[in-house]
Amino acid sequence: MPPVPSFDPVSVRAAFPILAAGAVPGMNGRRIHYLDNAASSQTPRPVLDALIRFETAERANVHRGVHRLAEAATAAFEGARAKVARHLNVTEQTIVFTSGTTMAINVVAGAFGDTLSAGDEIVISELEHHGNIVPWHLLARRRGVVVKALPVTAEGLIETAALERVVTKRCRLIALAHVSNVTGAVLDLAPVRAAAGAVGAQLLLDGAQRTPHGPVDLPALGCDFYAFSGHKMFAPHGIGVLWARPELLEAMPPFLGGGGMIERVTLTETSFARPPRRFEAGTPPIGPAIGLGAAVDWIAGIDWAAATEHEKQLTQRMLDGLAAIKGLRVIGPTGLQGRIGVVSFVLDGAHPHDVAQVLDAHDVACRGGHHCAQPLHERFGVNGSTRASLAPYNDAEDVDALLGGIADAVAKLA
Amino acid sequence: MSDELYQKAITAHAKAAVGAGRLDRADSAATIDNPLCGDRVTMEVKLDRGRIAALAHEVRGCVLCRAAASVIGRHAQGLTRAEAQAIDTALRGMLGGGDPPSWPDLAAFRPVARHKSRHECVMLPFDALVKALEAAGPAAAGAGPAAKR
C-alpha cells in the first residue's frame, strides 16, 4: 500500500492519548487497534485541553450570570457555536445544541412534528438508525402521521427508484441517513432532493456518520434539517447539533420547556426566546459544547483530501482481506464507490458478539450486534453483524490486526 | 481473554444443543429478546403435575447463549417453577461473583463474570425458561412428587 503523500496516520494518532502504546490498562504496553469509530471516535489532546481549561478556569453556567466566570463560560460556549457554524458554512443562529443526533431528531419530531396533521406522511428508509425511526413512530402515535420506508437494495443502498412510488403529495418530511452507520453507503442525494422538492416536503439528513469524515458544506447539500453528534467526530459525549433553515426554526414551536428558552414567563403563560435558544431548554452541556468547538478546529487542521485518500486505501485493504475469507459476507457495497470506511460483515456460523469478543483478544475494538439498525439486518436475513469503522488515526496495522483476528475467529467459532 | 470464554466446555455445550427444536404440543412457551444485540430465545415446556416433563428451545444467539440453552436442555427435566427460578437467581449471582448454582455444568460459565456485557447472553435462556413457567400459570405452580431427573 503506497503511503498517501502529506498524510501520516501515526502523527495524527499521536494527538490521541488513549491510542498510545500502554495507555489502556491491562494491555501490557500494547496499543489498541480502535476500529469502533462509528460508535464513538476518540478524543484528541486539543479537545481534552479545551475541556480542562473550561473546568479549571472558566466553569460557570452560561447566559445568566454577570460575574467573570459566567462571562468567560458564555463567551467560550457561544464561541463554540460560532466555530461549529463556520465549519458547516451557516450562521450561528441556526445551530441548536442538543445532546446528540437522537435528541436533534427528537427536537424535529417534537417541534416540526407539532405542525403536522393526521394522515401527513414521513418517509424514512430501511437502513435508518433507530434514532431516525423511533421518533417518527412516537410522532405517528401522537398525531396520526403515517411513516413509510424506502426499501434498500441488495448492495445496501437506499432504492431511490422507489421514491416516485413512496413519496406522495401527503409527504411532509423525508428523513434519511446521509451515510449508513452499517454499510457506510453515502446517500445519493440528488434524486431525494428532487423528490422532496416535487411535493414540497422538507428533507432531514442524519449526518452522524458523515461529519467525522471531513467538513460538510450544509448549504451545498440543499437539505432543510441536519443532525449530528459530537462524540463520533472527536468531541466529548453529550453534545450534538441540530441545524435547520432559519425560517423553519423561526416557525417551529419549542419542543422542551424550561429555563433558557423563554422570553417572558408569567404564572399563566410563556413567550419563547428566538432560535436557537428556543430549542435549548435548561442548562446546556457547556463543557462538551466547548469540546465540540475544539474538535471542529482540530478537524479543520486535517488535510481531508489526503485523509480521504488514506481512508479509501485502508477500506480497500479491508474489503480485499474480507473477500478472501471463506464464509464471510459484507453487508452493503463491496467496492469503494459511494461509501466511507464503515464496513459490516457476517461470518457463517459465528455470532457477531463472539467475533467481536475474539477480536478484543487481538487488541481490536470492533462492534458486534445490530448497530441500532434492526430493520436493515432483518432485510439481510441476519440478526446482527460485525462492524469495523475507520478514522484518520487508523493505519494498515489496524486493518491487518482486524483480518488476523477474524482468521482466529473463524478457527475458533465457524 | 476470549480463550476463557470459548473454552472447550462451553463450545461443546453450544455444539451439543441439547433440547434444540420445538415440542409437538407445548403447555407453555415464552420468547425473550436481548434488545442490545437482537438475540432471541424461545423456550417451550410440557408439564406433568407442576414439573417439566419435556422442554425444547430455539436460540438465535451467540455461543454463550446457545451453550446456556443446551445446559438447560440437559438438566431441566423434572424442574418446578420455583426450582427454575432458584437456578436463574443463583446463576445471576455467580455472574456477579458468587458461587456456582447446583448444576455443575454451569461452573463453566464462571469466566463470563468478568465480562459484564456478556452476562445477558448466558441469562437469556434461563430467563425465557422462568417466563415460560410463569406463563403456565397454576399448572406450574403446585409441584407433585419429584420426577426422576
Interface residues (C-beta under 8 A of the other chain):
Chain A: H351 P352 H353 D354 Q357 V358 D360 A361 G368 G369 H370 Q374 H377 N383 G384 K412 L413
Chain B: M1 S2 D3 L5 Y6 T11 L36 C37 G38 D39 R40 R60 G61 C62 V63 L64 C65 H115 R118 C121
